[in-house]
Amino acid sequence: MFQPARRLYVVAAMAVVLFPPTAAPLVRAQSGAGDRPFVLSSMGTAFGVQGEFVGDYRIEDDIITVHVTTSTLHVNEDCPYQGRRGIVEITFGLAGESVNGKWNIKTLAQPISLGIVMRPGETRDLNEMNFRIPLKRNIGSATRWFVVAIKEEILDPPRNAPSPLRGTSFAHSCKNIFAPNFDAFRRQPNVPSSGSPRNCP
């Protein structure tokens, strides 16, 4: 849901994410596995901005390094809002189940500022990207998965609406992406914007 923002759209804005404490069972479970491929996609979902991301990741002592080799953004043409969207920034993180049975973000890498403008139905390829996701203590591979957060801004708000309006679209991996026998090239099934990701067969 979009909420009012205090300042105007700043292309070069970049949030600072504090790196939390390190070490986790996830690292021990995957240590020595090397680079592992992934494909994340939210294409066809209800999000205003959808994306597909292909690359590889490596689990190290206190971080997960993510290298995105190819990525594509698409603005949903079926949304009620049909104006321009400013794509402010993008980042990778780890998500997990929340107490109410839904999901929330547990930790995030430092975001990359994009500062691009897109219209409904437009598709755009991005350059290669690298992220470093900090690991918190006691992270279990069975309870975390990748999430991509795409921050966006409504640039043509309705009359009398506060301006600018900002929101976030998400793309998820499968919940069991860190399972030993996971099929890395299986795309996440489409889920509603408010839904929770699922395990993939």
C-alpha positions in Angstrom: 0.0 0.0 0.0 1.3 3.4 -0.9 2.0 5.9 1.8 2.9 9.6 1.7 6.6 10.4 1.6 8.0 13.7 3.0 10.6 14.5 0.3 10.6 14.6 -3.4 11.9 11.8 -5.5 15.7 11.7 -5.3 17.4 9.6 -7.9 20.6 9.1 -6.0 19.0 8.3 -2.7 20.4 5.1 -1.1 19.3 3.7 2.3 21.9 2.6 4.8 21.3 -0.9 6.3 23.0 -1.8 9.5 24.7 -5.2 9.5 23.5 -7.3 12.3 25.5 -10.0 14.3 26.7 -13.0 12.3 27.0 -16.8 12.3 24.2 -19.2 11.6 23.3 -22.9 11.0 22.5 -21.9 7.4 26.2 -21.2 6.8 27.3 -24.5 8.3 24.7 -26.4 6.3 25.9 -24.9 3.0 29.6 -24.2 3.7 31.8 -25.3 0.8 28.9 -25.7 -1.6 30.3 -22.9 -3.8 28.1 -20.7 -6.0 24.6 -21.9 -6.5 22.2 -20.6 -9.2 18.8 -19.2 -8.6 15.8 -17.8 -10.6 13.3 -15.5 -8.9 10.2 -14.3 -10.7 7.1 -12.3 -9.8 5.9 -12.0 -13.4 2.2 -12.4 -13.7 1.5 -11.5 -10.0 -0.7 -8.6 -8.8 2.3 -6.4 -7.9 2.5 -3.0 -9.6 6.1 -3.7 -10.5 7.1 -7.2 -11.4 10.5 -8.7 -11.9 12.6 -11.7 -12.9 16.1 -12.2 -11.5 18.7 -14.8 -12.6 22.1 -15.3 -11.0 24.0 -17.2 -8.3 24.7 -16.9 -4.6 27.3 -18.0 -2.2 26.9 -18.5 1.6 29.9 -17.3 3.5 30.7 -17.0 7.2 28.5 -14.0 8.0 26.9 -13.0 4.6 25.2 -14.3 1.6 26.8 -12.8 -1.6 24.3 -12.5 -4.5 25.4 -11.9 -8.1 22.4 -11.0 -10.4 23.5 -11.7 -13.9 20.3 -10.8 -15.7 17.2 -9.1 -14.5 14.0 -7.6 -16.0 11.4 -5.3 -14.6 7.8 -5.0 -15.9 5.1 -2.5 -14.9 1.7 -4.1 -14.5 -0.8 -2.7 -17.0 -3.8 -4.1 -15.1 -3.4 -1.9 -12.0 -6.0 0.8 -11.4 -3.2 3.4 -11.4 -2.2 3.9 -15.1 0.4 6.7 -14.7 4.2 6.7 -14.5 6.2 4.9 -11.8 9.6 5.9 -10.5 11.6 2.9 -9.6 13.6 4.2 -6.7 15.8 1.3 -5.5 16.1 -2.5 -5.4 17.6 -4.9 -2.9 17.8 -8.6 -1.9 17.1 -10.0 1.5 15.9 -13.0 3.5 12.3 -13.5 4.4 10.6 -15.8 6.9 7.3 -16.7 8.5 5.8 -14.2 10.9 3.7 -15.0 14.0 0.4 -14.4 12.1 1.1 -17.0 9.5 2.2 -14.5 6.8 5.8 -13.5 6.1 8.1 -10.6 6.8 11.6 -9.5 5.9 14.3 -10.7 8.4 17.4 -9.0 6.9 18.3 -6.9 3.9 21.3 -6.1 1.8 22.2 -2.5 1.2 20.0 -1.3 -1.7 21.0 -0.2 -5.1 19.6 3.1 -6.3 17.9 2.9 -9.8 16.2 6.2 -10.4 14.3 5.1 -13.6 10.8 6.0 -14.8 8.5 3.3 -16.3 5.0 3.3 -17.7 2.3 0.6 -17.6 3.1 -2.3 -19.9 6.8 -1.2 -20.2 9.6 -3.8 -19.7 13.2 -3.0 -19.0 16.4 -5.0 -18.5 18.8 -4.0 -15.8 22.5 -4.2 -15.5 24.3 -6.8 -13.4 24.0 -6.3 -9.7 25.7 -7.5 -6.5 24.3 -7.7 -3.0 25.7 -8.8 0.4 22.9 -10.0 2.7 24.0 -10.0 6.4 23.2 -13.1 8.3 21.7 -13.0 11.8 22.2 -15.5 14.5 20.4 -18.9 14.5 19.1 -18.7 10.9 17.9 -22.1 9.8 17.8 -23.1 6.2 14.2 -24.4 6.6 12.8 -21.1 7.7 14.3 -18.5 5.3 14.1 -17.7 1.6 15.1 -14.9 -0.8 13.0 -11.9 -1.3 13.6 -8.9 -3.7 12.2 -5.6 -2.6 11.5 -3.0 -5.3 10.7 0.5 -4.0 8.6 2.5 -6.3 6.9 5.9 -6.5 3.7 7.1 -8.1 4.7 10.1 -10.2 1.2 11.1 -11.5 -1.0 10.9 -8.3 -4.7 11.5 -8.5 -5.8 15.1 -7.8 -5.8 16.1 -4.1 -3.7 13.0 -3.2 -0.5 13.6 -1.2 2.6 13.6 -3.4 4.8 11.7 -3.8 3.3 8.3 -3.0 5.6 5.4 -2.4 5.3 1.6 -2.1 7.2 -1.6 -2.4 6.7 -4.6 -4.8 8.2 -8.0 -4.0 9.6 -11.1 -5.7 10.1 -14.3 -3.8 12.1 -17.4 -4.2 10.5 -20.7 -3.2 10.5 -21.2 0.6 12.7 -24.3 0.3 15.4 -22.7 -1.9 18.1 -23.6 0.6 17.1 -27.3 0.7 20.0 -29.6 -0.4 18.1 -31.1 -3.4 16.3 -27.9 -4.5 15.9 -27.4 -8.2 17.6 -24.0 -8.6 16.0 -23.3 -12.0 12.4 -23.7 -10.8 10.5 -20.4 -10.7 8.4 -19.4 -7.8 4.7 -20.1 -8.4 2.6 -17.0 -8.7 1.0 -15.9 -5.4 -1.3 -13.0 -4.5 0.4 -9.8 -3.3 -0.6 -10.5 0.3 0.0 -14.2 0.1 2.9 -16.3 1.4 5.4 -18.1 -0.8 5.2 -21.9 -1.0 7.6 -24.8 -1.1 8.3 -25.9 -4.6 8.3 -29.6 -5.5 
